[in-house]
């Protein structure tokens, strides 16, 4: 997720279905633009930035059992703004 102000307008033809944006030509996922933030799918980037530190995780209820929570990130079971998900889950303490 990026602040909306940090995002440059994309070009091309896009469509949105069920809140997910995609390229109308090839069907590839493209950023989903909201009022205050833009969701960029990491798999849509040619080069993944390695200097980012995640601040939160969404949809932890779907996390694979073999993946560990990010220790410095706030955890949300579903979308951060979803009704009934106002209570965020604090990240677990790192194993010693």
N, C-alpha and C positions, 0 to 999 in steps of 0.2 A: 504494500500500500504506500502510496506517495501522496503528499499534500497536493491538492488540485493546482495550486499556484506554481508547483515545481514541474508541472507536466506541460509539454509543448503539444499543440494540436496535431493530431495525426492526419494523414491524408489517405485517400482511397475510399472504397465503398465498404461500409460495415452494416451489420444488422444486429439486432438484439432479440433474444428469445429467453423468456423466464429469467431476466436479469443478467444474462450472460451475453457478452458481445463477441462477434466473430466476423471474419472476412467473408463477404458475400461471394467472392470468387472461389476461394479454396477451402473455406470452412475452418481455417485456423483460428485459434483463440487470439483475441486482441484485447487491449486494456478495456476494462469496464469503468466508465466515467460516472462518478456520482457528484453530488453537490459540493462536497468538501474534500474528497479524495479520489484517487485513481488506483484501481487494482491492476497491476501488471503481472501476468503469469510468467514466472521465472523461465519456464520452458519455451516461451515465445522470444527470448533474447538470443542473439547470436553469441554474445559473450556475457557470461554471468558475472556480475560484480562481486568481488571477493572481500570488499572492505565494508560490507554492511553488517550491522548487528540487529537482529530481529528484536522488536519491542513487545510483540504479542503473537500468540498462535490462535488461530480460529479452528473450529471444528475438531477439537481434540477428542471428542467422542468417537471420531472415525480414525484416530491415529492407529497405525499398525502396531501390533503388540511388540514387535522387534525394534520400534523406534522409541528413543528416550525423549522426554520433554526437554525443551530448551530451558536451561536453568535460569537464565536472566530474563525470560519473557513471561509476560502475563498470559495466562491460559483462559480461553473461552471454550466451553463445550460446543457452542454453535457460533453463529454470527454475533459479533459484539453488540449490535443494536437489536438483536432478535428479542421479541417479548419473552419474558421469563428467563432471560439470560443476563439480566442486569448484574447479578452477583458473579463477579469474575473469580476464578480460582487462582490462588497464588502459586507460582512455580514451586516445584519441590526443591528441597535442599540438595545440593550436589552430594553424591556418595563419597565417603572418605576412604 
